[in-house]
Amino acid sequence: MDASGGDQAVITPEPPAYCQNHLGPNDTLPLAKLDWEKVSVPATIGLWIFLSSIARIGFSVSPLKKYIPESCVLICIGLVIGMVVLLMPGDSDVKLESDMFFLFLLPPIMLEAGYFMPMKPFINNLSTILMFAVVGTLFNAATIGLSLYAVSEAGWLGYQDDKPIRISLLECFTFSSLISAVDPVAVIAVFEEIHVNQVLFILVFGESLLNDAVTVVLYRMFEAFNEIGQDNLVAWDIYAGFLSFFIVGLGGVIVGAMFGFLAAFTSRFTNHIRVIEPVFVFIISYLSYLMAEMMSLSSIMSIVTCAMVMKPYVEENFSSRSLTTTQNAIKMLSSISETIIFIFLGVSTLTEHYNHTWNTVFVLYTLVFIFIYRAAGCLWQSVLVNRFRMKRITNKDMFIMSYGGIRGAIAFSLSALLCANIVAANKIFFTTTIVVVMFTMFVQGITIKPIVNLLAVKKHEHTEPTMNEEIFSRVNDHALAGMELILGREGQNHLRQRWIHFNNKYLKLLLIRDHKKVRHQQILDVYQRLTEQAAADYIEMHGAFHPTGSNAIKQPATDETDGLNEFKPSVNSVSSDVPRISVVEPDVEIQPVGSRKSQEARRQKNILVKSMFRPSVSEPPRRKESLMYRSMKIQLQHKLQRQRRTGAAVPHHRQQSGHHAHHGDHHHTKQPEKEVPQMSPPWAQEKPQSELTSLPPWRHQDVKPAKVTALPPWLQHDEDGYATDSEGSSFDSSEEEGSLSIQKTTLPWSRMD
């Protein structure tokens, strides 16, 4: 009761939604209930993805795959769903929201595009890509906008309410800015299926990827001009719009590069928690996208740059399982996003009927102007860039580039953002955009593959480069960089070599966990790949390697091994012709080397031994080095023991040293038994004596028996020609066919007498 004596009004707040629909005192407890409203949105999207996945499985095994792109099938599924939604009672407002598209659906697709981008072709064609993306988009936007404005001023758009339809110049430029850009999502969906050559794909895809900065800047600039009003514009507004063009594009690249290096540096410390390694790739990439979007920069450029920067360092730090998981997850999320985008595109076409205004003249002239100016732009730009390109753009490539200007979901989403209070012709623009997207996706997307086959356009053959191709490519890069340096003109080849030098000297040391400063790293990389290829060939021919660590049985030490080989591998289940790698750990401690030269030799030895034995990633580093060292030493000792048991012939330099010690026993020498030949790589096979004359003079010293005098401490020779380790145990270092030989690998620090 208040001071005046009246009753005080009591206001009861309305309970929240989750507090409503509770059971009352007269209600009974239901066994179950159906609450569709609670899960309607995620359940609908999940059902769409499930149905589209089933349709994609059926499409992949159907003959239609040869003629129709998969994106067109998904749009057709969206159209069917849209028809079902229209026939259902109730609200049928199902559309692709702009925020949902730009914040959730587009980032996974752009992440895949940047992560799996072929870096070298992209960098080699970067100037041409920038020409088409920047100059070409500006040319198309200006010409299409001016042409549509001329059609409007001529009075060809018809009448509405007995008044001629007029579209202002700023409105025409706003529409031309969003319709002139090639869509990267559509390009990926179509061009990856026709498998055009890599240069053509990089040019079209790179253009569609980089012209996002131009499209977003032009769209936002003309939208702001419409808000200000055509009569209220001043010179500073035009200057600010011109400067924002560079700020948006370069700002997105800088933000993406910063987050890319952050992801690479973070992945350096995840070796103890492997399960969270893929998380950093997705979270940091997405944060770079959101940061650029928050700062009104090019978010697509940001996430693409982030993926391209972090990839080479992340792949070195991640384990093989984490790397496989990351790559598969990126492709899966991208595929799901593409499915939802194309389905929503088909659904929104029918359900947003209230937002359509059909104008036949405007639609037809837009299609005509798009084709004419796209072809003209590709023609004069290709002629211009061919004056500076070593590999020219052919006439067939020009036609495919002009014909492959496919529009997609980005133009559709930007047209849906137009406000009727700012752009009066927004409904005409929305309808025309849908027609252009559908026409380019269906007509151009379906017919581009037959045209490529008809013109016999060179296609891309996915093959791994051979060793000779890699060597020639690197030699060619160095030669071009040297020619540019001699001519006094620093081009892209010289800049590439400077970047490689800076990356190897500084960035890899900072961003890669196990990176070691090794001279001639390229040679060691080639050696490792060749050894892995030889192992793969052996597995393909003989089945698999048989490690003997689990089957090892302990044997008493003998004088022959000096106690270094206490563990002898069991051969009960392993044939004699299969190379065995022992992984047991003898009771001998490796003594650390002291000098810097010895440490360098030991480190390079460990790199070469990695191809023989690779321990699991969970083992500590010191144990890894110990196991790899003992793996090589034990295998060589086993070879020596087998030769001594069978009485096999020893090399010439060892026969001389052993002749004086055993001159009385040569009459009782046991004849060597025939051993099963072991597989060895082609480069490690012994050459016949007739082929030695073709060797160059600097290799003749490898033919005659010689003693290694400058080996690291772990491979020093004793006075009898045997190689000894740091503990004094000797093993054979001969070049007998099928054996593992230290002299087979010419190391940087080895010299021959």
Buried (B, 14 or more C-beta within 10 A) or exposed (E): EEEEEEEEEEEEEEEEEEEEEEEEEEEEEEEEEEEEEEEEEEEBBEEBBEBBEEBBEEBEEEEEEEEBBBBBBBBBBBBBBBBEBEEEEEEBEBBBBBEBBBBEBBBBBBBBBBBBBEEEBBBBBBEBBBBBBBBBBBBBBBBBBBBBBEBBBEEEBEEEEEEEBBBBBBBBBBBBBBBBBBBBBBBBBBBBBBBBBBBBBBBBBBBBBBBBBBBBBBBBBBBBBBEEEEEEBEEEBEEEBEEBBEBBBBBBBBBBBBBBBBBBBBBBEBBEEBEEBBBBBBBBBBBBBBBBBEBBBBBBBBBBBBBBBBBBBBBBBBBEEBBEBBBEBBBEBBBBBBBBBBBBBBBBBBBBEEBBBEBEEBBEBBBEBBBBBBBBBBBEBBEEBBEEBEEEBBEBBBBBBBBBBBBBBBBBBBBBBBEEEBBBBBBBBBBBBBBBBBBBBBEBBBEBBEBBEEBEBBBBEEEEEEEEEBEEEEEEBEEBBEEBBEEEEEEBBBEBBEEEEEBBEEBBEEBBEEBBEBEEBEEBEBBBBBBEEBBEEBEEEBEEBBBBBEBBEEEEBEEEBBBBBBBBBBEEEBEEEBBBBBBBBBEBEBEEBEEEEBEBBBBBBBBBBBBBBBBEEEEEEEEBBBBBBBBBBBBBBBBBBBBEEBEBBBBEBBEEBBEEEEEEEEEEEEEEEEBEEBBBBEEBEEEEEEEEEEEEEEEEEEEEEBEBEEBBBBBBBEEEBBBBBBBEBBBBBBBBEBBBBBBBBEBEBBEEE
